[in-house]
Amino acid sequence: MSKKGKVLVAMSGGIDSSIAAMLLHEQGYEVVGITMKTWDYASSGGSKKETGCCSLDSINDARTLAVNMGFPHYILDIKGEFGDFIIDNFVNEYLAGRTPNPCVLCNTHIKWEALLKRADMLGCEYIATGHYAQVRQENGRYVISKGLDETKDQSYVLWGLKQESLKRTIFPLAPYRKSEIKKMAIEKGYVDLANKSESYEICFVPDNDYRGFLKRKVNGLEEKVDGGNFVTTDGAVLGKHKGYPFYTVGQRKGLEIAMGEPMHVLEIVPDTNTVILGKKEELEKQEMKVKNYNLIKYSELPKDFQALTKIRYKDPGTIATVKEENGLLNVLFHKKVSAIAPGQSAVFYEGNDLVGGGFIV
């Protein structure tokens, strides 16, 4: 038995989770590796070769590393748990005219729950992942803060985690930058791992063609939605589109409509299969509401609370006043922001600390 305790490490076969497992092993934890198979890409009918966290190569890479390091490794098939919830939500959100955030849902409802359930079965006190984020205990709460490497920070996708999950979570990469992790892999003799290309795509849409994915998942979707109207904010018809689920708020490219000036998607109206277009400045808004929110740093928001608010992963953020009201968060930005997309995550920060997040209404 290890003095540090027993930890179940989620290993995708990529560099981050591999080095996370190595670090914990070297620090004296009793490590158990687990690779979760969330998706069988062959069944989706996509055109691209299976890559990323669910491919056979990735599973083999994770297993080889565990064998080399001398700790046990398991493969966990959670396609059923994952598919029904995450993929159904992904499709339903687009059909409702919203832009889904599957990685947040997966972390919150699938990965952490699946890991903790198996950790209990295997007698592990802790779970660990290769996310670039930090967790600490403060004022009786577990607080997530940004990873040291701002360019790789993944705290944005962790806002849904509950206190009881964070209590048992370790982020071994918290004190490192990505460049240091790569250097570590090379020094330990894992040059291929250091040079492995990273996937930024949704794991079940590895060809990055979400429109093709929707067409394959929903029988007759194309025929049902083709030929709706592009309209202006005052209702003037500008032309025909290919179907409202195939557009997202803020989109400019791929509209295939010539207006003499750039047009953007302002709003999607599923009931009438209408896509409202307008100029870039018409995308700017100063208020939004957020539902299904989860608070991490505080049990309830302080009065007149101001937070740096991100409305998408790569958004640098804008200061806003945030209030809890009737089960929603009312967010008033201190200056206008562009392309607030319903369905995406709004995530709130106080300095480097993750205050919480929720889904934009």
C-alpha positions as CSV (number, residue, x, y, z in Angstrom):
1,M,0.0,0.0,0.0
2,S,1.2,3.5,-0.9
3,K,1.4,6.1,1.8
4,K,0.1,8.7,-0.7
5,G,-2.9,6.6,-1.5
6,K,-4.4,4.8,-4.5
7,V,-5.4,6.9,-7.6
8,L,-7.4,6.0,-10.7
9,V,-5.9,7.9,-13.6
10,A,-7.9,8.5,-16.8
11,M,-5.5,7.7,-19.7
12,S,-6.5,8.6,-23.2
13,G,-3.2,7.5,-24.7
14,G,-2.2,11.2,-25.3
15,I,0.8,13.0,-23.8
16,D,-1.0,14.9,-21.1
17,S,-2.8,12.0,-19.4
18,S,0.3,9.7,-19.9
19,I,2.6,12.2,-18.1
20,A,0.0,12.7,-15.4
21,A,0.1,9.0,-14.7
22,M,3.9,9.0,-14.7
23,L,4.1,11.9,-12.3
24,L,1.7,10.4,-9.8
25,H,3.6,7.0,-10.0
26,E,6.9,8.8,-9.4
27,Q,5.4,10.8,-6.5
28,G,4.6,7.5,-4.7
29,Y,0.9,7.1,-5.4
30,E,-0.4,3.6,-6.1
31,V,-1.6,4.2,-9.7
32,V,-4.3,2.4,-11.6
33,G,-4.7,3.4,-15.3
34,I,-8.1,3.4,-17.0
35,T,-8.9,4.2,-20.6
36,M,-12.5,5.0,-21.3
37,K,-13.9,4.1,-24.7
38,T,-16.7,6.6,-25.3
39,W,-17.4,6.3,-28.9
40,D,-17.0,3.8,-31.8
41,Y,-16.4,6.1,-34.8
42,A,-16.9,3.4,-37.4
43,S,-20.6,3.4,-36.4
44,S,-21.0,7.1,-37.2
45,G,-20.3,6.7,-40.9
46,G,-17.7,9.4,-41.0
47,S,-15.1,9.6,-43.7
48,K,-12.0,10.0,-41.6
49,K,-9.9,7.2,-40.0
50,E,-10.6,6.7,-36.3
51,T,-8.3,8.9,-34.2
52,G,-8.1,10.5,-30.8
53,C,-9.1,9.1,-27.4
54,C,-11.2,6.2,-28.6
55,S,-9.0,4.7,-31.2
56,L,-7.3,1.3,-30.9
57,D,-3.9,2.9,-31.2
58,S,-4.6,5.3,-28.3
59,I,-5.8,2.4,-26.1
60,N,-2.7,0.4,-26.9
61,D,-0.5,3.4,-26.2
62,A,-2.0,3.9,-22.8
63,R,-1.7,0.2,-22.0
64,T,1.9,0.0,-23.1
65,L,2.9,2.9,-20.9
66,A,1.2,1.3,-17.9
67,V,3.0,-2.0,-18.5
68,N,6.3,-0.1,-18.9
69,M,5.7,1.8,-15.6
70,G,4.5,-1.3,-13.8
71,F,1.0,-0.4,-12.8
72,P,-2.3,-2.0,-13.8
73,H,-4.5,-0.7,-16.7
74,Y,-8.1,-1.3,-17.5
75,I,-10.3,-0.5,-20.5
76,L,-13.7,0.7,-19.7
77,D,-16.4,0.7,-22.4
78,I,-18.8,3.5,-21.6
79,K,-20.3,3.9,-25.1
80,G,-23.8,3.2,-23.7
81,E,-23.5,5.7,-20.9
82,F,-21.9,8.2,-23.2
83,G,-24.0,7.8,-26.3
84,D,-27.5,8.1,-25.0
85,F,-26.8,11.2,-23.0
86,I,-24.1,13.2,-24.8
87,I,-25.0,12.4,-28.4
88,D,-28.7,12.7,-27.9
89,N,-28.2,16.1,-26.2
90,F,-25.8,17.2,-29.1
91,V,-28.4,16.4,-31.7
92,N,-31.3,17.8,-29.7
93,E,-29.6,21.1,-29.0
94,Y,-28.9,21.7,-32.7
95,L,-32.5,20.8,-33.5
96,A,-33.6,23.4,-30.9
97,G,-31.5,26.1,-32.6
98,R,-28.8,26.1,-30.0
99,T,-25.0,25.4,-30.1
100,P,-24.2,22.5,-27.8
101,N,-21.2,22.1,-25.5
102,P,-20.6,18.3,-25.4
103,C,-17.2,18.3,-23.6
104,V,-18.7,20.2,-20.6
105,L,-21.6,17.7,-20.3
106,C,-19.3,14.7,-20.7
107,N,-16.9,15.9,-18.0
108,T,-19.8,16.7,-15.6
109,H,-22.1,13.7,-16.2
110,I,-20.1,11.0,-17.7
111,K,-16.3,11.0,-17.2
112,W,-16.2,12.0,-13.5
113,E,-19.2,9.9,-12.6
114,A,-17.7,6.9,-14.5
115,L,-14.3,7.4,-12.9
116,L,-15.6,7.8,-9.3
117,K,-17.8,4.7,-9.7
118,R,-14.9,2.6,-10.9
119,A,-12.5,4.2,-8.3
120,D,-14.9,3.0,-5.6
121,M,-14.9,-0.5,-7.1
122,L,-11.1,-0.6,-7.3
123,G,-10.5,0.8,-3.8
124,C,-9.0,4.1,-5.1
125,E,-9.3,7.2,-2.9
126,Y,-8.6,9.6,-5.7
127,I,-9.1,10.1,-9.5
128,A,-6.8,12.1,-11.7
129,T,-6.9,13.5,-15.3
130,G,-4.4,15.3,-17.5
131,H,-6.4,18.6,-17.6
132,Y,-4.4,21.8,-17.3
133,A,-6.2,23.2,-14.2
134,Q,-5.6,23.4,-10.4
135,V,-7.7,22.5,-7.4
136,R,-7.3,23.5,-3.8
137,Q,-9.3,23.6,-0.6
138,E,-10.3,27.0,0.7
139,N,-13.0,28.2,3.2
140,G,-14.5,24.7,3.3
141,R,-14.8,24.5,-0.5
142,Y,-12.9,22.9,-3.3
143,V,-11.9,25.6,-5.8
144,I,-10.7,25.1,-9.4
145,S,-8.3,27.7,-10.8
146,K,-6.6,28.1,-14.2
147,G,-3.7,26.0,-15.1
148,L,-0.3,27.6,-15.1
149,D,-0.1,27.5,-18.9
150,E,-2.8,30.1,-20.0
151,T,-2.6,28.9,-23.6
152,K,-3.6,25.4,-22.5
153,D,-5.9,26.2,-19.5
154,Q,-8.9,23.8,-19.5
155,S,-10.8,25.2,-16.5
156,Y,-13.5,26.4,-18.8
157,V,-14.8,22.8,-19.5
158,L,-14.7,21.9,-15.8
159,W,-17.4,24.3,-14.4
160,G,-20.0,21.6,-14.0
161,L,-18.0,19.5,-11.5
162,K,-19.6,19.1,-8.0
163,Q,-17.8,19.6,-4.7
164,E,-17.9,15.9,-3.9
165,S,-16.2,15.1,-7.2
166,L,-13.5,17.8,-6.7
167,K,-12.8,16.5,-3.2
168,R,-11.3,13.4,-4.8
169,T,-9.7,14.9,-7.9
170,I,-6.0,15.5,-8.6
171,F,-4.7,17.5,-11.5
172,P,-1.0,16.5,-11.7
173,L,-0.2,18.9,-14.6
174,A,-1.3,22.0,-12.5
175,P,2.2,23.3,-11.9
176,Y,3.5,22.7,-15.5
177,R,3.5,24.3,-18.9
178,K,2.8,22.3,-22.0
179,S,6.4,22.8,-23.2
180,E,7.7,21.3,-19.9
181,I,5.4,18.2,-20.3
182,K,6.7,17.6,-23.9
183,K,10.3,18.0,-22.6
184,M,9.5,15.5,-19.8
185,A,8.2,12.9,-22.3
186,I,11.3,13.2,-24.5
187,E,13.6,12.9,-21.4
188,K,11.8,9.8,-20.3
189,G,12.3,8.2,-23.8
190,Y,8.7,8.8,-25.1
191,V,9.6,10.8,-28.2
192,D,6.6,9.5,-30.2
193,L,4.3,10.6,-27.4
194,A,5.8,14.1,-27.4
195,N,5.3,14.3,-31.2
196,K,1.8,12.9,-31.2
197,S,-0.6,15.3,-32.9
198,E,-3.4,16.7,-30.6
199,S,-7.0,16.5,-31.5
200,Y,-9.1,19.6,-30.8
201,E,-12.2,18.1,-32.4
202,I,-15.3,16.7,-30.6
203,C,-14.4,13.0,-30.0
204,F,-17.4,11.6,-31.9
205,V,-17.1,14.1,-34.8
206,P,-13.4,13.6,-35.6
207,D,-13.8,14.9,-39.2
208,N,-15.1,18.1,-37.6
209,D,-18.2,18.0,-39.8
210,Y,-21.0,18.3,-37.4
211,R,-23.5,18.9,-40.2
212,G,-22.6,15.6,-41.8
213,F,-23.0,14.0,-38.3
214,L,-26.5,15.4,-37.8
215,K,-27.5,14.2,-41.3
216,R,-26.4,10.7,-40.5
217,K,-28.0,10.6,-37.1
218,V,-31.4,12.1,-38.0
219,N,-33.2,10.3,-40.8
220,G,-34.5,12.7,-43.5
221,L,-33.2,15.8,-41.7
222,E,-31.9,17.4,-44.9
223,E,-35.2,17.1,-46.7
224,K,-37.2,18.4,-43.7
225,V,-35.2,21.6,-43.2
226,D,-33.9,22.5,-46.6
227,G,-35.2,25.7,-48.2
228,G,-35.9,27.8,-45.1
229,N,-35.6,31.6,-45.3
230,F,-32.7,33.9,-44.5
231,V,-34.3,37.1,-43.2
232,T,-33.3,40.5,-41.8
233,T,-34.2,41.6,-38.3
234,D,-37.3,43.3,-39.7
235,G,-38.5,40.2,-41.5
236,A,-37.4,41.0,-45.1
237,V,-36.5,37.7,-46.9
238,L,-32.9,37.7,-48.2
239,G,-32.8,34.2,-49.8
240,K,-33.0,30.5,-49.0
241,H,-30.8,28.4,-46.7
242,K,-30.0,24.7,-46.3
243,G,-31.7,24.2,-42.9
244,Y,-31.6,26.0,-39.6
245,P,-29.6,23.2,-37.7
246,F,-26.7,23.7,-40.0
247,Y,-26.0,27.3,-38.8
248,T,-24.7,28.8,-35.5
249,V,-25.0,32.3,-34.0
250,G,-22.1,34.5,-35.1
251,Q,-21.4,32.4,-38.3
252,R,-20.2,34.5,-41.3
253,K,-18.6,32.0,-43.6
254,G,-20.5,29.4,-45.6
255,L,-23.8,31.3,-45.8
256,E,-23.6,31.2,-49.6
257,I,-25.6,34.4,-49.9
258,A,-24.2,37.6,-51.6
259,M,-25.3,40.8,-49.9
260,G,-22.5,43.2,-50.9
261,E,-21.3,43.2,-47.3
262,P,-20.4,40.5,-44.8
263,M,-23.5,39.1,-43.0
264,H,-23.6,37.1,-39.8
265,V,-26.1,34.8,-38.2
266,L,-27.9,36.8,-35.5
267,E,-30.6,34.3,-34.4
268,I,-32.0,30.9,-35.3
269,V,-35.7,30.3,-35.1
270,P,-36.4,26.5,-35.3
271,D,-40.2,26.8,-35.3
272,T,-40.3,28.6,-38.7
273,N,-36.9,27.2,-40.0
274,T,-35.7,30.8,-40.2
275,V,-32.2,32.1,-39.9
276,I,-31.9,35.8,-39.1
277,L,-28.9,37.6,-40.6
278,G,-27.4,41.0,-39.9
279,K,-24.3,43.1,-39.7
280,K,-21.5,42.4,-37.3
281,E,-22.5,45.2,-35.0
282,E,-26.0,43.7,-34.7
283,L,-24.4,40.7,-33.0
284,E,-23.3,42.8,-30.0
285,K,-25.3,42.5,-26.8
286,Q,-24.8,43.6,-23.2
287,E,-27.1,41.1,-21.3
288,M,-27.8,37.4,-21.1
289,K,-29.3,34.8,-18.9
290,V,-27.7,31.6,-17.8
291,K,-29.4,28.3,-16.7
292,N,-28.4,25.1,-15.0
293,Y,-25.5,26.9,-13.4
294,N,-23.1,25.4,-10.9
295,L,-21.1,27.4,-8.4
296,I,-17.7,26.2,-7.4
297,K,-15.9,28.9,-5.4
298,Y,-18.9,30.1,-3.4
299,S,-22.1,28.4,-2.3
300,E,-23.9,31.5,-3.4
301,L,-22.7,34.6,-5.2
302,P,-21.7,37.6,-3.1
303,K,-23.9,40.8,-3.5
304,D,-23.1,43.0,-6.6
305,F,-20.7,40.3,-7.8
306,Q,-18.4,41.1,-10.7
307,A,-16.7,38.4,-12.7
308,L,-14.6,38.1,-15.8
309,T,-17.1,36.2,-18.0
310,K,-16.2,34.0,-20.9
311,I,-18.9,33.0,-23.5
312,R,-16.7,30.6,-25.4
313,Y,-13.5,28.6,-24.8
314,K,-11.1,31.0,-26.5
315,D,-12.9,34.1,-25.4
316,P,-10.5,36.4,-23.4
317,G,-13.5,37.3,-21.2
318,T,-15.4,40.5,-20.4
319,I,-16.2,42.0,-16.9
320,A,-19.9,41.6,-16.0
321,T,-22.1,42.0,-13.0
322,V,-23.7,38.6,-12.2
323,K,-26.8,38.1,-10.0
324,E,-28.8,34.9,-9.0
325,E,-32.5,35.4,-9.7
326,N,-35.3,32.9,-10.0
327,G,-33.1,29.9,-10.7
328,L,-31.1,31.8,-13.4
329,L,-28.0,34.0,-13.5
330,N,-28.6,37.5,-14.9
331,V,-25.4,38.7,-16.5
332,L,-24.9,42.4,-17.4
333,F,-21.7,43.0,-19.3
334,H,-19.8,46.3,-18.7
335,K,-19.4,46.6,-22.4
336,K,-21.0,44.9,-25.4
337,V,-19.9,41.5,-26.4
338,S,-20.3,39.8,-29.7
339,A,-22.1,36.5,-30.7
340,I,-23.7,35.3,-27.5
341,A,-24.7,31.8,-28.6
342,P,-27.5,30.0,-26.7
343,G,-26.4,26.5,-25.6
344,Q,-22.8,27.5,-25.1
345,S,-21.2,27.8,-21.7
346,A,-20.8,31.0,-19.8
347,V,-18.0,30.7,-17.3
348,F,-17.1,33.1,-14.6
349,Y,-13.7,33.9,-13.1
350,E,-12.4,35.9,-10.1
351,G,-8.7,36.4,-10.9
352,N,-7.5,32.9,-11.8
353,D,-10.3,31.2,-9.8
354,L,-13.2,29.5,-11.5
355,V,-16.3,30.9,-9.8
356,G,-18.8,28.7,-11.7
357,G,-20.6,28.4,-15.0
358,G,-23.8,27.5,-16.8
359,F,-25.5,27.3,-20.2
360,I,-26.5,30.5,-22.0
361,V,-30.3,30.7,-22.5
